[in-house]
């Protein structure tokens, strides 16, 4: 019967055969995906830069909450 090392060699050969057939297609698709991702990231960066120069930053007035002096319960229950 087959041992572990023989099964590993057969598995490696099968993977090599599959990669020989599908490898170039997978690499081509990965390259296309990377180019699309880079183009989208560049477009987002340009949009952020454009938006940042058109409008001044907003200042939102608000109230601050007083400090709470009570401590959370130690038994894991919520207040």
C-alpha positions as CSV (number, residue, x, y, z in Angstrom):
1,X,0.0,0.0,0.0
2,X,1.0,3.6,-0.2
3,X,2.8,5.4,2.6
4,X,2.6,9.0,3.6
5,X,5.6,10.0,1.5
6,X,4.2,8.4,-1.6
7,X,0.9,10.1,-1.2
8,X,2.6,13.5,-0.7
9,X,4.6,13.0,-3.9
10,X,1.5,12.1,-5.9
11,X,-0.3,15.1,-4.4
12,X,2.6,17.4,-5.4
13,X,2.5,16.0,-9.0
14,X,-1.2,16.5,-9.3
15,X,-1.0,20.1,-8.0
16,X,1.9,20.8,-10.5
17,X,-0.2,19.5,-13.4
18,X,-3.2,21.6,-12.4
19,X,-1.0,24.7,-12.0
20,X,0.6,24.1,-15.4
21,X,-2.8,24.3,-17.0
22,X,-4.5,27.0,-14.9
23,X,-1.4,28.9,-13.6
24,X,-1.1,31.5,-16.4
25,X,-4.8,32.2,-16.3
26,X,-4.7,32.7,-12.5
27,X,-1.7,34.9,-12.8
28,X,-3.3,37.0,-15.5
29,X,-6.5,37.4,-13.4
30,X,-4.5,38.4,-10.4
31,X,-2.6,41.0,-12.4
32,X,-5.9,42.5,-13.7
33,X,-7.3,42.6,-10.2
34,X,-4.2,44.3,-8.9
35,X,-4.4,47.0,-11.6
36,X,-8.1,47.6,-10.9
37,X,-7.4,47.9,-7.2
38,X,-4.5,50.4,-7.8
39,X,-6.7,52.5,-10.1
40,X,-9.6,52.6,-7.6
41,X,-7.2,53.5,-4.8
42,X,-5.7,56.3,-6.9
43,X,-9.2,57.6,-7.8
44,X,-10.3,57.6,-4.2
45,X,-7.1,59.5,-3.1
46,X,-7.6,62.1,-5.8
47,X,-11.3,62.6,-4.8
48,X,-10.2,63.0,-1.2
49,X,-7.6,65.6,-2.1
50,X,-10.1,67.5,-4.3
51,X,-12.7,67.4,-1.6
52,X,-10.2,68.6,1.0
53,X,-9.2,71.7,-0.9
54,X,-12.8,72.8,-1.9
55,X,-14.3,73.0,1.6
56,X,-12.9,74.3,4.9
57,X,-13.1,71.9,7.9
58,X,-16.3,72.0,9.8
59,X,-16.3,72.9,13.5
60,X,-19.2,71.3,15.4
61,X,-20.1,72.9,18.7
62,X,-21.2,70.6,21.5
63,X,-21.4,70.0,25.2
64,X,-19.1,67.9,27.2
65,X,-20.4,65.3,29.6
66,X,-19.4,65.6,33.3
67,X,-17.0,62.9,34.5
68,X,-18.7,59.9,35.9
69,X,-17.5,58.9,39.3
70,X,-19.3,55.6,39.5
71,X,-17.5,52.4,38.6
72,X,-18.8,49.6,36.4
73,X,-20.0,46.5,38.2
74,X,-17.4,43.8,38.7
75,X,-19.8,40.9,38.4
76,X,-20.1,41.3,34.6
77,X,-23.6,42.6,34.5
78,X,-24.5,45.9,32.8
79,X,-25.9,48.9,34.7
